[in-house]
Amino acid sequence: MSLPQQCLPLPQNSRKRRSPSDDRCIVESSSHHHQQKQPINDEISSLQSMDAMEYLAFVRRQASELPDIFVSKIAIDTNINNDNTQSRQQHCTMPSQTPIDGSAAARDYLLSHRLNIIPPPSPLHVPPLSLLNEWVQQTLSNFSSLRSYLHACRGEFKKCTNNNTTTTTTRSEEDKIRVPPSKDLYAWHVFCLGNEIRNEMEHQMIHVHILQQNDHLNGDDGDIGGDDDRDHDDVLTAVEVDLLLSPYNIPQGGYEPTTRLMCQFDQIIIRKLISHHTRYIAVGCAVTTKRIKWIYAILARLDKPLHRDEASVLMELLRELCRVRSSMMENQLDIIKAINVVILLIGVYFEQYSHVDKLLTYHDDS
């Protein structure tokens, strides 16, 4: 029985890693070799007649001639004109105190209270401390199970939609619920919550919607408004705006976030909806139990990993929910509990707040 033959060792020269000193020697020797062919000047006259080693030698020479601290001529002249008694080193190292364009607004925004997250004002605004760990684990487990279920349902829905049979396609189209355009802020508000509540923000949305519709009717978009019996001075009313939503067959109290409806939405609509509901809360719309149900369902369909835009929206939603929770009274415990669920999901499941325990426990600073 013969022993297996060992592999021949590779040449040491091919396996040896070159040190930076070897590279320096190669560049210097190459530059010396090509010095007779083309001298290295302070400026490159032509790249066509220069090979790679000559160019590297030129870059290395230029870099070696640069000082450790480079000061532009404009900065030196400006500083000397301002005060001739100070040295050039003092002028170069002194930072400018005047912010550049845009940095002042960013600084004021970062130092303002708009980025603060308000903690719970009382023990009634958070889950019981003795049951907190169990509540957190159970809430995250239920949410994860719901996401898996909706993911499977969404896959079946897409299979039915992509089926080429005429009967199945017709049935799937009939089963779909007609939804508003993704950017229609007011239409989605009515779609999710109905038009029973009329507060100041909703009137403002109606006003904006009326202006957009009137611009469309009185505009120059082809024959739109040309043969209409409506005069240019006529304007749409809130009732007429609601009539424009009649093709969507929206119930009086809005749609419920059912499994069928959530599986119909793609990720574009899901991202838009989480942005819409964040904006609704930020501008003053009421935070009801049904709105929290919609936010919970939307988060269950929101894919991970998050894009930076969605992460920013979730952080804003977290701040707004903490603000709303701090203003709620003790008789609104049902809504407070629902808000705490969303705060936990944004902070822990979507990893947007590392100290979420501070938002779910009460700390008496007094």
N, C-alpha and C positions, 0 to 999 in steps of 0.2 A: 504494500500500500504506500503510495507516494504522497508526500506532503504537498498541499496546495502551494503553488508558486506565488510568492509575494509580488505585489504590484511594484513596479519600478518607481522609485521616488522621483518627484518632480525636481527639475533644476532649481537650485536655491535662488538663482537670480530672478527667475520668473515669479517666485512666491514672496520675495522680499519686498516689504512696503517701503517706498521711498520716503525719506525724511524731508522736511522742508528745506534743510541745508542742501540736499541733493538737487531739489528743484531750483534752488537759487543758483547753484553752480551751472545747471543746464541752461537756465535763462541767460546767465552772464556769458557763458561760453558761446551760446548761440548768437547773442548780440555782438560779441566780439568777432565771431566768424562772419557775420553779415555786415560788419561795420564798413568793410571796404566796398560792399555792393551798394549800400544805401545808408548814409549817416542818419542817426536819430536826432532830429531837430526838436525844438520846443513845440512845433505844430506838425500835424500830419498833412502832408501835401497831397498824397494819393494812396488810397487803400488798395488799389488794384495791383500795384507793384510791391506790396508789403505782404509777407507771409505771416502765419500765426505767431511764430516765435519772435519775430521782429516787433509785432504789435504788443505782445506780452512784455517784452523788454521795454518798449516805450512807456506802457502803462506803469510798470514797476519804477522806472526812472522818474516819471512825473509824481508818483505817490511818495517816493522817498524825498522829493524836494518840497513837499507840503509841510508847513509847520504843524506843531501839535495843536495849536489853536489858530484857526483861520478867521480873520476879521475882514469883512468886505470893505471896500474903499468908501462906499456911500455911508456906511455906519460911522467910519472914522471921521469923514468930513463933517457929518452932522454933529457928532459929539464935540469936535473941536470948535465948531462955530458956536455951540451952545455955551461952552465954558472952557476957555483956553488954559485955565489953571489946573485942570484935572489931567491925570495921565491917561494915556491911551488904554492901558489895561483896566483902569477903573471904568472907563466908558464902555469897554467891550463886555465886561462881566456884569454890569448893572442891568437888571431886568427892567423891561418897560412896564409901567404901572397902568397904562391905558389899554383896555381890552380891545381886541380887534373886532371888526364888524361881526355881530351875531353872538359873540361870546358873552356880552353883557346880559343879553336876554336869557341865554342858557344858564349863566351863573345865578341870575335872579330866580329862575324856575327851580333850579336844584336846591337853592337855599330857602325856598318858600315852604309853606306847610302843605302844599298840594301833593307832595310825595309821601306825607306821613300816613301811617296806618294806625288808625285809632284802636286802642285795646278795648276789651269789654268793660263797660262801666260798672257792672255789678255781678255777683255770682249767679244771678238769675239769667244772665245773657250767655252762659256757657254750660256745657254738660256737667253733671255732678262729678266732682273730682274722683270719688271712689270708683266710678264706673267709666272713667275717661278712656283708659287703655282698652277695655272691652268694647266700648262704643267705637273707637277708632278702628280696631281690627274688623269689627263686624261691618262697619260702613264701607271700608275699602274692599272687603270681600264681596259684598253685595254689588258694589259698583263694577268690580272686575268681572263678575259673572254676567251682569247685564251687558257689558261691552262685548263679551264673547258671544252672547246670544244674538245681539244685534248684528254682529259681524257675520254670523252664520246666516241670519235672515237676509241680510244685504246680499250675500253671495247667491242665495236662492232667487232673490228678486232679480238680480242681474242675469241669471240663467234664463229665467222666464222672459225677460225683456229681449235678450239676444236670440231667442228661439226663432227660427225662420218660418215656422208654420203660420199660416194666415190666421187660423182660429185662435191660437195662443197669443199672437201679437195683438189681435183686435181685443181680446179679453184683457190683456195686461194694460193696454192703453185706456180701456174703459175703467179699469180699477184705479188708475192714477188720479190723484186729486190735483186739480189745477191750482197752481201757486202763482203769486205775483212775481214780477221781476225782482232779481236779487237786490237791486239798489233802491227799490221803492220803500223808503223808511216808514212812511205812514201806512202803506198797504200791509206790510208785514206786522205792524203793531196791531191793526185790526184783525189780521189773520190769526194771530196767536191769542189775543186777549179780547177781541170783540170791540165794539164801540159803545159799550154801556157807560164807561167812565170817561168823563170829560173834564180834565183839569187844564191848567194853563199850558202845559207842554203840548198836550194833544191839540189844543186850539192853535198853537203855533205851528205844529206839523200840518194841520189842515190849511192854515194860511199859506204856508210854503207850497203845498200841493196845489192849492187854488191858483197861485201865481204861475206855477209851472204849466198847469193845464190851460190857463188863459193865454200865456205866451204861445203855447202850441196852437190854440184855436185862432188867435189873431196874427199868427206869424205868416211867413212867406213860404211855408213848406208845401210847394205844389198847389193843389186845389183845396188844401185843408182850410176850412173856414170860409172858402170863397162862396160856395152855394148854401152855406148854412143860414138859417133864419135868425141866428143869434147876432145882435148888433155888437159892434166893437166896444160899446160902453157897458155891455152886460158882463157880469162876473158870475163865476160859479159860487154856489153857497155850500155850506158844510153838508147839507142833505144831498146836493148834487154830487159832491165828492164821494160820499158813501155809495151813491147809485153807480158811480164808475167802477166800484168794486163788486157789483152784482154778478159779473161773469164767474167769479170765484166761488159763489154759493157759500159764503162764509156764514156760519151759524151766529146767532145773536151774541153769544158769549165767546165766540172764537173757537178755533179748533183745539182739540186735545192733542198732546204729543204722543200719539199712538205708535205702536211698533210699525204698522203699515206705512204711516206717514214718514216716520224717521228713516225707514229703509228706502224710501223714495228719494230722499235728499242725497245729493253728492257732496263732496267735500267743499266745493265752492260755496254752495248755499249754507253749509254748516258753518264755515268761517264767517260768512256774512251775517248769519243770525247771531252768533256770539258777539260780533261787533255791534250789531243793532241793539241788542238787549243791554249791552254795556253803555251804549249812548243813551238809551231810554232812561236808565237809572241815573246817569251822570247829570242829565238835564232836568231831572225832577219828576219823572214818571213814578207812579206808586209801585212799591215792591210788594206784590201780592204772592199768595201761595201758588197760584197758577203760573206766575212769571218764573218763580223758582223751579217749578216742575219743568217748564220749557228749558231753562238753563241747564238743569240736571240732564235732561234728555239730549240736549245738544252736546254737552260734554261727553256723554256716553258714546256719541258718534264721532267725536273729534279725534283724528288720527295722531299718533305719535311716531317719530319725534316732532316737536313743535317747530314751526318756523319762527323767526324772531318777531315777526309781526303779530302772530297769534300769542306768543309769550308776552309781548307788551300789552295786548288787549286783556289777557288774563290777569296781569298784575294790576291794571286799571280796574278791572271788575272786582278784584280782591279788595282794593282800597275803597271802592264805592260801597261794597257790601258791608265792610266794617264800619263805614261812616253811617250807613242807614241803620245798622244794628245798634249803634250807640245812641241813636235818637228814638228808639222804640221803647214803648212802655211795657210794664210787666204783664198787661193783659193781652199782649201780642206774642205769647210764647210759641204758638204754632209756627209763625213766620220766622221767629228767632231760631228755632230748631232747624228749620229748613235752610236758613242762611248759614248756620254753622256747618251743615253738611257740605254745602258748596265751598265754603272757606277751607274745609279739610281737603276736599278733592283738588282744589287749585294749588294749595300749599304743598301737599304730600304726594298725591298721585301724579300731578303734572309738574311737581318739583319747582314751583315758582316762589316758595318762601321757606327758607331753611329753619326759621324759628316759629313755625306755626303753632307750637305749644303755647307761645305767649299770647296767641289770639284765641285760644280755647281754654285758657285758665285765667282766673281773676287774681290780680295782684293789687293789694291795698297799699298804695304809696304813702298814705297818711300814717 
